[in-house]
Amino acid sequence: MLIGYARVSTADQDLTAQREALLQLGVAEEHIHVDHGLTGTNRERPGLAKALAAVRAGDTLVVTKLDRLARSVRDASDIAAELGGRGVSLSLGSAVHDPSDPIGKLLFSVLAMVAEFEADLIRQRTREGMAVARAKGKLRGKQTKLTTAQDRHIAELRAGGMSITDVAGLFGIGRASVYRAIERAEAAE
């Protein structure tokens, strides 16, 4: 039996191309497992867990590209070893990975290194972009939902003896938000 797996990293991305490719590779629609908005560097993916649980000895796990399955050499190798140990084949697009073939092992390792390299480049570009935005004053983090008047009121309630937990409950915010509101109120004085 063919079991398919597809993944996209962000909620904005679409799985249609991967689904269609898996269908063309012979995977039945009901045997396609997906993860939407989860990165390949995170092994805790419900769709992947379902796909791995669905395959049995003699089955084939089908992914369109190795980077959809894993974004690190270690993770790709671990998944391939787990599948191989259970007698499950791994198909990367139209090529079936054969862990006993030296050339197959080499190609798999190279593809895994490329996937990890791409993930590293994405992280590096993101960090660089955030540093530039921060330097320009455009990256300020999450903005508070409380107004200046609410900050003052929170500080007054706390000064009046109300507990942090009670103030947090009253405003529907977390305890850390109460402390930040008090700091902002004191800084504004």
MODELLER restraints for C-alpha pairs under 7 A, 6 or more apart:
rsr = mdl.restraints
at = mdl.atoms
rsr.add(forms.Gaussian(group=physical.xy_distance, feature=features.Distance(at['CA:1:A'], at['CA:59:A']), mean=4.78, stdev=0.5))
rsr.add(forms.Gaussian(group=physical.xy_distance, feature=features.Distance(at['CA:1:A'], at['CA:60:A']), mean=6.34, stdev=0.5))
rsr.add(forms.Gaussian(group=physical.xy_distance, feature=features.Distance(at['CA:2:A'], at['CA:27:A']), mean=5.36, stdev=0.5))
rsr.add(forms.Gaussian(group=physical.xy_distance, feature=features.Distance(at['CA:2:A'], at['CA:59:A']), mean=5.93, stdev=0.5))
rsr.add(forms.Gaussian(group=physical.xy_distance, feature=features.Distance(at['CA:2:A'], at['CA:60:A']), mean=4.98, stdev=0.5))
rsr.add(forms.Gaussian(group=physical.xy_distance, feature=features.Distance(at['CA:2:A'], at['CA:61:A']), mean=6.07, stdev=0.5))
rsr.add(forms.Gaussian(group=physical.xy_distance, feature=features.Distance(at['CA:2:A'], at['CA:62:A']), mean=6.65, stdev=0.5))
rsr.add(forms.Gaussian(group=physical.xy_distance, feature=features.Distance(at['CA:3:A'], at['CA:27:A']), mean=6.21, stdev=0.5))
rsr.add(forms.Gaussian(group=physical.xy_distance, feature=features.Distance(at['CA:3:A'], at['CA:31:A']), mean=5.19, stdev=0.5))
rsr.add(forms.Gaussian(group=physical.xy_distance, feature=features.Distance(at['CA:3:A'], at['CA:32:A']), mean=6.10, stdev=0.5))
rsr.add(forms.Gaussian(group=physical.xy_distance, feature=features.Distance(at['CA:3:A'], at['CA:51:A']), mean=6.59, stdev=0.5))
rsr.add(forms.Gaussian(group=physical.xy_distance, feature=features.Distance(at['CA:3:A'], at['CA:55:A']), mean=6.57, stdev=0.5))
rsr.add(forms.Gaussian(group=physical.xy_distance, feature=features.Distance(at['CA:3:A'], at['CA:60:A']), mean=6.19, stdev=0.5))
rsr.add(forms.Gaussian(group=physical.xy_distance, feature=features.Distance(at['CA:3:A'], at['CA:61:A']), mean=4.91, stdev=0.5))
rsr.add(forms.Gaussian(group=physical.xy_distance, feature=features.Distance(at['CA:3:A'], at['CA:62:A']), mean=5.92, stdev=0.5))
rsr.add(forms.Gaussian(group=physical.xy_distance, feature=features.Distance(at['CA:4:A'], at['CA:22:A']), mean=6.36, stdev=0.5))
rsr.add(forms.Gaussian(group=physical.xy_distance, feature=features.Distance(at['CA:4:A'], at['CA:27:A']), mean=6.06, stdev=0.5))
rsr.add(forms.Gaussian(group=physical.xy_distance, feature=features.Distance(at['CA:4:A'], at['CA:31:A']), mean=6.04, stdev=0.5))
rsr.add(forms.Gaussian(group=physical.xy_distance, feature=features.Distance(at['CA:4:A'], at['CA:32:A']), mean=4.38, stdev=0.5))
rsr.add(forms.Gaussian(group=physical.xy_distance, feature=features.Distance(at['CA:4:A'], at['CA:33:A']), mean=6.02, stdev=0.5))
rsr.add(forms.Gaussian(group=physical.xy_distance, feature=features.Distance(at['CA:4:A'], at['CA:61:A']), mean=5.79, stdev=0.5))
rsr.add(forms.Gaussian(group=physical.xy_distance, feature=features.Distance(at['CA:4:A'], at['CA:62:A']), mean=4.64, stdev=0.5))
rsr.add(forms.Gaussian(group=physical.xy_distance, feature=features.Distance(at['CA:4:A'], at['CA:63:A']), mean=5.98, stdev=0.5))
rsr.add(forms.Gaussian(group=physical.xy_distance, feature=features.Distance(at['CA:5:A'], at['CA:32:A']), mean=5.64, stdev=0.5))
rsr.add(forms.Gaussian(group=physical.xy_distance, feature=features.Distance(at['CA:5:A'], at['CA:33:A']), mean=4.87, stdev=0.5))
rsr.add(forms.Gaussian(group=physical.xy_distance, feature=features.Distance(at['CA:5:A'], at['CA:34:A']), mean=5.68, stdev=0.5))
rsr.add(forms.Gaussian(group=physical.xy_distance, feature=features.Distance(at['CA:5:A'], at['CA:48:A']), mean=6.73, stdev=0.5))
rsr.add(forms.Gaussian(group=physical.xy_distance, feature=features.Distance(at['CA:5:A'], at['CA:51:A']), mean=6.43, stdev=0.5))
rsr.add(forms.Gaussian(group=physical.xy_distance, feature=features.Distance(at['CA:5:A'], at['CA:62:A']), mean=6.29, stdev=0.5))
rsr.add(forms.Gaussian(group=physical.xy_distance, feature=features.Distance(at['CA:5:A'], at['CA:63:A']), mean=5.38, stdev=0.5))
rsr.add(forms.Gaussian(group=physical.xy_distance, feature=features.Distance(at['CA:6:A'], at['CA:18:A']), mean=6.13, stdev=0.5))
rsr.add(forms.Gaussian(group=physical.xy_distance, feature=features.Distance(at['CA:6:A'], at['CA:19:A']), mean=6.98, stdev=0.5))
rsr.add(forms.Gaussian(group=physical.xy_distance, feature=features.Distance(at['CA:6:A'], at['CA:33:A']), mean=6.43, stdev=0.5))
rsr.add(forms.Gaussian(group=physical.xy_distance, feature=features.Distance(at['CA:6:A'], at['CA:34:A']), mean=4.78, stdev=0.5))
rsr.add(forms.Gaussian(group=physical.xy_distance, feature=features.Distance(at['CA:6:A'], at['CA:35:A']), mean=6.51, stdev=0.5))
rsr.add(forms.Gaussian(group=physical.xy_distance, feature=features.Distance(at['CA:6:A'], at['CA:63:A']), mean=6.42, stdev=0.5))
rsr.add(forms.Gaussian(group=physical.xy_distance, feature=features.Distance(at['CA:6:A'], at['CA:68:A']), mean=6.31, stdev=0.5))
rsr.add(forms.Gaussian(group=physical.xy_distance, feature=features.Distance(at['CA:7:A'], at['CA:34:A']), mean=5.58, stdev=0.5))
rsr.add(forms.Gaussian(group=physical.xy_distance, feature=features.Distance(at['CA:7:A'], at['CA:35:A']), mean=4.73, stdev=0.5))
rsr.add(forms.Gaussian(group=physical.xy_distance, feature=features.Distance(at['CA:7:A'], at['CA:36:A']), mean=5.87, stdev=0.5))
rsr.add(forms.Gaussian(group=physical.xy_distance, feature=features.Distance(at['CA:7:A'], at['CA:68:A']), mean=5.53, stdev=0.5))
rsr.add(forms.Gaussian(group=physical.xy_distance, feature=features.Distance(at['CA:8:A'], at['CA:15:A']), mean=6.64, stdev=0.5))
rsr.add(forms.Gaussian(group=physical.xy_distance, feature=features.Distance(at['CA:8:A'], at['CA:35:A']), mean=6.56, stdev=0.5))
rsr.add(forms.Gaussian(group=physical.xy_distance, feature=features.Distance(at['CA:8:A'], at['CA:36:A']), mean=5.27, stdev=0.5))
rsr.add(forms.Gaussian(group=physical.xy_distance, feature=features.Distance(at['CA:8:A'], at['CA:37:A']), mean=5.64, stdev=0.5))
rsr.add(forms.Gaussian(group=physical.xy_distance, feature=features.Distance(at['CA:8:A'], at['CA:38:A']), mean=6.45, stdev=0.5))
rsr.add(forms.Gaussian(group=physical.xy_distance, feature=features.Distance(at['CA:9:A'], at['CA:36:A']), mean=6.55, stdev=0.5))
rsr.add(forms.Gaussian(group=physical.xy_distance, feature=features.Distance(at['CA:9:A'], at['CA:37:A']), mean=4.42, stdev=0.5))
rsr.add(forms.Gaussian(group=physical.xy_distance, feature=features.Distance(at['CA:9:A'], at['CA:38:A']), mean=4.69, stdev=0.5))
rsr.add(forms.Gaussian(group=physical.xy_distance, feature=features.Distance(at['CA:9:A'], at['CA:39:A']), mean=4.64, stdev=0.5))
rsr.add(forms.Gaussian(group=physical.xy_distance, feature=features.Distance(at['CA:10:A'], at['CA:36:A']), mean=6.75, stdev=0.5))
rsr.add(forms.Gaussian(group=physical.xy_distance, feature=features.Distance(at['CA:10:A'], at['CA:37:A']), mean=3.90, stdev=0.5))
rsr.add(forms.Gaussian(group=physical.xy_distance, feature=features.Distance(at['CA:10:A'], at['CA:38:A']), mean=6.54, stdev=0.5))
rsr.add(forms.Gaussian(group=physical.xy_distance, feature=features.Distance(at['CA:11:A'], at['CA:36:A']), mean=6.23, stdev=0.5))
rsr.add(forms.Gaussian(group=physical.xy_distance, feature=features.Distance(at['CA:11:A'], at['CA:37:A']), mean=4.63, stdev=0.5))
rsr.add(forms.Gaussian(group=physical.xy_distance, feature=features.Distance(at['CA:18:A'], at['CA:64:A']), mean=6.42, stdev=0.5))
rsr.add(forms.Gaussian(group=physical.xy_distance, feature=features.Distance(at['CA:21:A'], at['CA:64:A']), mean=6.69, stdev=0.5))
rsr.add(forms.Gaussian(group=physical.xy_distance, feature=features.Distance(at['CA:22:A'], at['CA:64:A']), mean=6.67, stdev=0.5))
rsr.add(forms.Gaussian(group=physical.xy_distance, feature=features.Distance(at['CA:23:A'], at['CA:29:A']), mean=6.73, stdev=0.5))
rsr.add(forms.Gaussian(group=physical.xy_distance, feature=features.Distance(at['CA:25:A'], at['CA:94:A']), mean=6.91, stdev=0.5))
rsr.add(forms.Gaussian(group=physical.xy_distance, feature=features.Distance(at['CA:33:A'], at['CA:47:A']), mean=5.13, stdev=0.5))
rsr.add(forms.Gaussian(group=physical.xy_distance, feature=features.Distance(at['CA:33:A'], at['CA:48:A']), mean=6.92, stdev=0.5))
rsr.add(forms.Gaussian(group=physical.xy_distance, feature=features.Distance(at['CA:33:A'], at['CA:50:A']), mean=6.77, stdev=0.5))
rsr.add(forms.Gaussian(group=physical.xy_distance, feature=features.Distance(at['CA:33:A'], at['CA:51:A']), mean=5.78, stdev=0.5))
rsr.add(forms.Gaussian(group=physical.xy_distance, feature=features.Distance(at['CA:34:A'], at['CA:47:A']), mean=4.81, stdev=0.5))
rsr.add(forms.Gaussian(group=physical.xy_distance, feature=features.Distance(at['CA:35:A'], at['CA:45:A']), mean=6.62, stdev=0.5))
rsr.add(forms.Gaussian(group=physical.xy_distance, feature=features.Distance(at['CA:35:A'], at['CA:46:A']), mean=6.83, stdev=0.5))
rsr.add(forms.Gaussian(group=physical.xy_distance, feature=features.Distance(at['CA:35:A'], at['CA:47:A']), mean=5.01, stdev=0.5))
rsr.add(forms.Gaussian(group=physical.xy_distance, feature=features.Distance(at['CA:38:A'], at['CA:45:A']), mean=7.00, stdev=0.5))
rsr.add(forms.Gaussian(group=physical.xy_distance, feature=features.Distance(at['CA:40:A'], at['CA:68:A']), mean=6.57, stdev=0.5))
rsr.add(forms.Gaussian(group=physical.xy_distance, feature=features.Distance(at['CA:40:A'], at['CA:69:A']), mean=6.49, stdev=0.5))
rsr.add(forms.Gaussian(group=physical.xy_distance, feature=features.Distance(at['CA:40:A'], at['CA:70:A']), mean=4.90, stdev=0.5))
rsr.add(forms.Gaussian(group=physical.xy_distance, feature=features.Distance(at['CA:40:A'], at['CA:71:A']), mean=4.98, stdev=0.5))
rsr.add(forms.Gaussian(group=physical.xy_distance, feature=features.Distance(at['CA:41:A'], at['CA:70:A']), mean=6.34, stdev=0.5))
rsr.add(forms.Gaussian(group=physical.xy_distance, feature=features.Distance(at['CA:41:A'], at['CA:71:A']), mean=5.11, stdev=0.5))
rsr.add(forms.Gaussian(group=physical.xy_distance, feature=features.Distance(at['CA:41:A'], at['CA:72:A']), mean=6.46, stdev=0.5))
rsr.add(forms.Gaussian(group=physical.xy_distance, feature=features.Distance(at['CA:55:A'], at['CA:61:A']), mean=6.86, stdev=0.5))
rsr.add(forms.Gaussian(group=physical.xy_distance, feature=features.Distance(at['CA:55:A'], at['CA:88:A']), mean=6.92, stdev=0.5))
rsr.add(forms.Gaussian(group=physical.xy_distance, feature=features.Distance(at['CA:56:A'], at['CA:88:A']), mean=6.42, stdev=0.5))
rsr.add(forms.Gaussian(group=physical.xy_distance, feature=features.Distance(at['CA:57:A'], at['CA:86:A']), mean=5.74, stdev=0.5))
rsr.add(forms.Gaussian(group=physical.xy_distance, feature=features.Distance(at['CA:57:A'], at['CA:87:A']), mean=4.49, stdev=0.5))
rsr.add(forms.Gaussian(group=physical.xy_distance, feature=features.Distance(at['CA:57:A'], at['CA:88:A']), mean=5.14, stdev=0.5))
rsr.add(forms.Gaussian(group=physical.xy_distance, feature=features.Distance(at['CA:58:A'], at['CA:87:A']), mean=5.85, stdev=0.5))
rsr.add(forms.Gaussian(group=physical.xy_distance, feature=features.Distance(at['CA:58:A'], at['CA:88:A']), mean=5.43, stdev=0.5))
rsr.add(forms.Gaussian(group=physical.xy_distance, feature=features.Distance(at['CA:59:A'], at['CA:88:A']), mean=5.26, stdev=0.5))
rsr.add(forms.Gaussian(group=physical.xy_distance, feature=features.Distance(at['CA:59:A'], at['CA:89:A']), mean=6.35, stdev=0.5))
rsr.add(forms.Gaussian(group=physical.xy_distance, feature=features.Distance(at['CA:60:A'], at['CA:88:A']), mean=5.54, stdev=0.5))
rsr.add(forms.Gaussian(group=physical.xy_distance, feature=features.Distance(at['CA:60:A'], at['CA:89:A']), mean=4.47, stdev=0.5))
rsr.add(forms.Gaussian(group=physical.xy_distance, feature=features.Distance(at['CA:60:A'], at['CA:90:A']), mean=5.53, stdev=0.5))
rsr.add(forms.Gaussian(group=physical.xy_distance, feature=features.Distance(at['CA:60:A'], at['CA:91:A']), mean=6.60, stdev=0.5))
rsr.add(forms.Gaussian(group=physical.xy_distance, feature=features.Distance(at['CA:61:A'], at['CA:89:A']), mean=6.23, stdev=0.5))
rsr.add(forms.Gaussian(group=physical.xy_distance, feature=features.Distance(at['CA:61:A'], at['CA:90:A']), mean=4.94, stdev=0.5))
rsr.add(forms.Gaussian(group=physical.xy_distance, feature=features.Distance(at['CA:61:A'], at['CA:91:A']), mean=6.04, stdev=0.5))
rsr.add(forms.Gaussian(group=physical.xy_distance, feature=features.Distance(at['CA:62:A'], at['CA:90:A']), mean=6.09, stdev=0.5))
rsr.add(forms.Gaussian(group=physical.xy_distance, feature=features.Distance(at['CA:62:A'], at['CA:91:A']), mean=4.65, stdev=0.5))
rsr.add(forms.Gaussian(group=physical.xy_distance, feature=features.Distance(at['CA:62:A'], at['CA:92:A']), mean=6.21, stdev=0.5))
rsr.add(forms.Gaussian(group=physical.xy_distance, feature=features.Distance(at['CA:62:A'], at['CA:93:A']), mean=6.97, stdev=0.5))
rsr.add(forms.Gaussian(group=physical.xy_distance, feature=features.Distance(at['CA:63:A'], at['CA:69:A']), mean=6.77, stdev=0.5))
rsr.add(forms.Gaussian(group=physical.xy_distance, feature=features.Distance(at['CA:63:A'], at['CA:91:A']), mean=6.27, stdev=0.5))
rsr.add(forms.Gaussian(group=physical.xy_distance, feature=features.Distance(at['CA:63:A'], at['CA:92:A']), mean=5.31, stdev=0.5))
rsr.add(forms.Gaussian(group=physical.xy_distance, feature=features.Distance(at['CA:63:A'], at['CA:93:A']), mean=5.99, stdev=0.5))
rsr.add(forms.Gaussian(group=physical.xy_distance, feature=features.Distance(at['CA:64:A'], at['CA:92:A']), mean=5.65, stdev=0.5))
rsr.add(forms.Gaussian(group=physical.xy_distance, feature=features.Distance(at['CA:64:A'], at['CA:93:A']), mean=4.33, stdev=0.5))
rsr.add(forms.Gaussian(group=physical.xy_distance, feature=features.Distance(at['CA:65:A'], at['CA:92:A']), mean=5.38, stdev=0.5))
rsr.add(forms.Gaussian(group=physical.xy_distance, feature=features.Distance(at['CA:65:A'], at['CA:93:A']), mean=5.84, stdev=0.5))
rsr.add(forms.Gaussian(group=physical.xy_distance, feature=features.Distance(at['CA:66:A'], at['CA:92:A']), mean=6.08, stdev=0.5))
rsr.add(forms.Gaussian(group=physical.xy_distance, feature=features.Distance(at['CA:66:A'], at['CA:111:A']), mean=6.79, stdev=0.5))
rsr.add(forms.Gaussian(group=physical.xy_distance, feature=features.Distance(at['CA:66:A'], at['CA:112:A']), mean=6.82, stdev=0.5))
rsr.add(forms.Gaussian(group=physical.xy_distance, feature=features.Distance(at['CA:67:A'], at['CA:115:A']), mean=5.11, stdev=0.5))
rsr.add(forms.Gaussian(group=physical.xy_distance, feature=features.Distance(at['CA:70:A'], at['CA:76:A']), mean=5.23, stdev=0.5))
rsr.add(forms.Gaussian(group=physical.xy_distance, feature=features.Distance(at['CA:71:A'], at['CA:115:A']), mean=5.12, stdev=0.5))
rsr.add(forms.Gaussian(group=physical.xy_distance, feature=features.Distance(at['CA:71:A'], at['CA:116:A']), mean=4.78, stdev=0.5))
rsr.add(forms.Gaussian(group=physical.xy_distance, feature=features.Distance(at['CA:71:A'], at['CA:119:A']), mean=6.29, stdev=0.5))
rsr.add(forms.Gaussian(group=physical.xy_distance, feature=features.Distance(at['CA:72:A'], at['CA:112:A']), mean=6.29, stdev=0.5))
rsr.add(forms.Gaussian(group=physical.xy_distance, feature=features.Distance(at['CA:72:A'], at['CA:113:A']), mean=6.96, stdev=0.5))
rsr.add(forms.Gaussian(group=physical.xy_distance, feature=features.Distance(at['CA:72:A'], at['CA:115:A']), mean=6.57, stdev=0.5))
rsr.add(forms.Gaussian(group=physical.xy_distance, feature=features.Distance(at['CA:72:A'], at['CA:116:A']), mean=4.48, stdev=0.5))
rsr.add(forms.Gaussian(group=physical.xy_distance, feature=features.Distance(at['CA:73:A'], at['CA:109:A']), mean=6.97, stdev=0.5))
rsr.add(forms.Gaussian(group=physical.xy_distance, feature=features.Distance(at['CA:73:A'], at['CA:112:A']), mean=4.84, stdev=0.5))
rsr.add(forms.Gaussian(group=physical.xy_distance, feature=features.Distance(at['CA:73:A'], at['CA:113:A']), mean=5.59, stdev=0.5))
rsr.add(forms.Gaussian(group=physical.xy_distance, feature=features.Distance(at['CA:73:A'], at['CA:116:A']), mean=6.33, stdev=0.5))
rsr.add(forms.Gaussian(group=physical.xy_distance, feature=features.Distance(at['CA:76:A'], at['CA:112:A']), mean=6.28, stdev=0.5))
rsr.add(forms.Gaussian(group=physical.xy_distance, feature=features.Distance(at['CA:83:A'], at['CA:89:A']), mean=6.65, stdev=0.5))
rsr.add(forms.Gaussian(group=physical.xy_distance, feature=features.Distance(at['CA:89:A'], at['CA:96:A']), mean=6.92, stdev=0.5))
rsr.add(forms.Gaussian(group=physical.xy_distance, feature=features.Distance(at['CA:89:A'], at['CA:97:A']), mean=6.83, stdev=0.5))
rsr.add(forms.Gaussian(group=physical.xy_distance, feature=features.Distance(at['CA:90:A'], at['CA:96:A']), mean=5.72, stdev=0.5))
rsr.add(forms.Gaussian(group=physical.xy_distance, feature=features.Distance(at['CA:90:A'], at['CA:97:A']), mean=5.36, stdev=0.5))
rsr.add(forms.Gaussian(group=physical.xy_distance, feature=features.Distance(at['CA:91:A'], at['CA:97:A']), mean=5.81, stdev=0.5))
rsr.add(forms.Gaussian(group=physical.xy_distance, feature=features.Distance(at['CA:97:A'], at['CA:104:A']), mean=6.03, stdev=0.5))
rsr.add(forms.Gaussian(group=physical.xy_distance, feature=features.Distance(at['CA:98:A'], at['CA:104:A']), mean=5.54, stdev=0.5))
rsr.add(forms.Gaussian(group=physical.xy_distance, feature=features.Distance(at['CA:99:A'], at['CA:105:A']), mean=5.55, stdev=0.5))
rsr.add(forms.Gaussian(group=physical.xy_distance, feature=features.Distance(at['CA:130:A'], at['CA:139:A']), mean=6.98, stdev=0.5))
rsr.add(forms.Gaussian(group=physical.xy_distance, feature=features.Distance(at['CA:133:A'], at['CA:139:A']), mean=5.30, stdev=0.5))
rsr.add(forms.Gaussian(group=physical.xy_distance, feature=features.Distance(at['CA:151:A'], at['CA:181:A']), mean=4.79, stdev=0.5))
rsr.add(forms.Gaussian(group=physical.xy_distance, feature=features.Distance(at['CA:151:A'], at['CA:182:A']), mean=6.20, stdev=0.5))
rsr.add(forms.Gaussian(group=physical.xy_distance, feature=features.Distance(at['CA:151:A'], at['CA:184:A']), mean=6.78, stdev=0.5))
rsr.add(forms.Gaussian(group=physical.xy_distance, feature=features.Distance(at['CA:151:A'], at['CA:185:A']), mean=5.41, stdev=0.5))
rsr.add(forms.Gaussian(group=physical.xy_distance, feature=features.Distance(at['CA:152:A'], at['CA:185:A']), mean=5.21, stdev=0.5))
rsr.add(forms.Gaussian(group=physical.xy_distance, feature=features.Distance(at['CA:154:A'], at['CA:167:A']), mean=6.84, stdev=0.5))
rsr.add(forms.Gaussian(group=physical.xy_distance, feature=features.Distance(at['CA:154:A'], at['CA:181:A']), mean=6.89, stdev=0.5))
rsr.add(forms.Gaussian(group=physical.xy_distance, feature=features.Distance(at['CA:154:A'], at['CA:182:A']), mean=6.58, stdev=0.5))
rsr.add(forms.Gaussian(group=physical.xy_distance, feature=features.Distance(at['CA:155:A'], at['CA:182:A']), mean=4.92, stdev=0.5))
rsr.add(forms.Gaussian(group=physical.xy_distance, feature=features.Distance(at['CA:155:A'], at['CA:185:A']), mean=6.57, stdev=0.5))
rsr.add(forms.Gaussian(group=physical.xy_distance, feature=features.Distance(at['CA:158:A'], at['CA:164:A']), mean=6.91, stdev=0.5))
rsr.add(forms.Gaussian(group=physical.xy_distance, feature=features.Distance(at['CA:164:A'], at['CA:175:A']), mean=6.23, stdev=0.5))
rsr.add(forms.Gaussian(group=physical.xy_distance, feature=features.Distance(at['CA:164:A'], at['CA:178:A']), mean=6.76, stdev=0.5))
rsr.add(forms.Gaussian(group=physical.xy_distance, feature=features.Distance(at['CA:165:A'], at['CA:175:A']), mean=6.24, stdev=0.5))
rsr.add(forms.Gaussian(group=physical.xy_distance, feature=features.Distance(at['CA:168:A'], at['CA:174:A']), mean=5.54, stdev=0.5))
rsr.add(forms.Gaussian(group=physical.xy_distance, feature=features.Distance(at['CA:168:A'], at['CA:175:A']), mean=5.56, stdev=0.5))
rsr.add(forms.Gaussian(group=physical.xy_distance, feature=features.Distance(at['CA:168:A'], at['CA:178:A']), mean=6.13, stdev=0.5))
